[in-house]
Amino acid sequence: MREALYYAPHDKDIICSLCPRCCNISEGQAGFCRVRANRGGKLYSLNYAETTAQALDPIEKKPLYHFYPGSQILSLGTWGCNFSCRFCQNWSIAHGKPSVVRLTPPAAAALAGRLADSGNIGIAYTYSEPSVWYEYISDTAALVRTAGLKNVLVSNGFINRQPLQQLLPYIDAMNIDVKAFNDDFYQQICGGRLKSVKQTVEQAAKQCHVEITTLIIPGLNDSEADIAALAEWLAGISADIPLHLTRYFPNYQLAVPPTPVSTLERSFLVARQSLNYVYIGNTGGEGVNTNCPQCGYTVIDRLKVISSLNNKSCPRCGCNIAIVGEVNLLQQN
């Protein structure tokens, strides 16, 4: 355990101020996330340096399509979450009691460095919700940055403004889940609030590369009006923010049938009216390719692992393609 950041005494209890829940935690108890506990009047992080998953993944699995395309990144996860999504894809580590492997911040940074020869560009804090691993990420990210590597967060975005602001100088990219553009969905299906997630997206986009993922669930968050509103809001921040619309499959506590591909295709067309880069995930189709927003030419074909970019420009019309970092795909078309 390590003493946590962002808490204050409240009568005989403790108020945790890391996320918008602001849990009131009594002696011997943990907050909603299960990983921040009151021990003797101090708040402790129970999952500090505890990893439940370690893997060298393609950056595209995060998913990040416009951040060092074709590279690899060391992905680490822990346990605990401050949401209660009924469709959670990683429920066994978010809400269960998984086995853990201890990996200190110096050990994590050293491992990331050793993997650089395999194309690793840094560490992605993912699989579970990284914001509840705050102290560990804060310590590790500083070491990773000193080593000249990158830090990536894959997050639900449910974190308070001040702790996020303190962390952002060490973060190079974020993929933020916007579960729906509907607060009723957030409250009833996820146990959160849309307003707080929107605040995180707006704050993060000012300081690092941001991409958005929305898992499309039939009958719950797939209305054309909600997709249009989501895309228009993102375009108000930047029309170059990539939006990943991914296919849902039944999981955890939700038995709704899988998303029809036609629904994803319709959502794509709606979102594309406002955004330059929209992707369709979990279908195995061409929705993963990057096309020029001006002429439609395929500049990155992820099915063939081919890039046609010419200095991050479309070779057909010369339009600039919003890419951060080198393109590391295996072939050049």
Phi, psi and omega in degrees: 000154173222144178300135184278163173262163172063068172205163179210148177294149178214102188056238179265002184250189177230139172258120175273130182245022179290315182236169185296350176294326181047057184300138171267110191248121179278163178307131178080359182251163176246160177285184182305323184287346178078354188244005178232113192233149178272115178232105179065032178084006175239151179264130182239145173273114184279341184255013181302126179065014178259116179253139176254347180205139176220129179201150172265108187248154165297141180301332181295341180285350186290327347271135170231114183257344184243020180233105182047060183304137178086358180274174176248154178214136177290121184251128181236142176226160177234211178232160180099155178197149178260011171244169177227049185301126182291344182253017187310129180273344179237041187298332183294330177260333179288321187234357180260198179237076184283160172287152185230156174237129181283131179218103183291160177306313177298323179292322179295315180296321179294318178298317178300320178295319180295333182273000181300327179294341178265013179092007181290135180253356180159215181233134170253127177265110196207195181071298171259182180281114185290337184297331179278001175254029196304310185297319179294315180295319179301315180290318184287317184299324179296320179290321179296317179296319178299327179281001178081019181251174187256153175242133181232136173249134171245104199224157172278354175076011183265079183216148180287158187299315186294311178298324177295318181298323179291331183272328189303327179300342180258359185256130182264330181205150175225139162252120184249127175284120166256099192298329179189160175258055189204114185291331176298319176301313181301316183288319186274327186256330187244342184071035180221195179224136181295321184306317182293323179292318177300319179300319179296316179300313182296321180290314183293322184297341178282343188233345180210173176289135183229134169233154186240140174238135173231118176280118185272117183247122184305130175078355184245317181218024188253014181291144180298327180295318180291319179296318179297317180295319177300311183295320180294320178297315179298318180297331176294336174275307174191128178292349180271357177293120178289137177244124179257114176261112188247152184279129177276144169231147182306136181199154175055251186253008183242124185249016176303138179302157181303154179293126173298140178299327179298326178294318178296319180295321177294317179297322177302311182297322178295310183294325184293343177293338182246332188246148181282332186227109178233137183234153175245123184246163177069025177239343181079010183258193185283000179296353179270352184279150175265122179248147178299127181291345183266313184243352177086000181294139179284108183266336172226116177258101184282344176285326179260356183055053182230138173245136176249009183297144175242095185055046179064025176237153177291128182290344182272311186242352178084003179298136177290133178256126187286092180234135174258126176085178182289152173265117189250028179292155193292331184230158173244122185287000000 
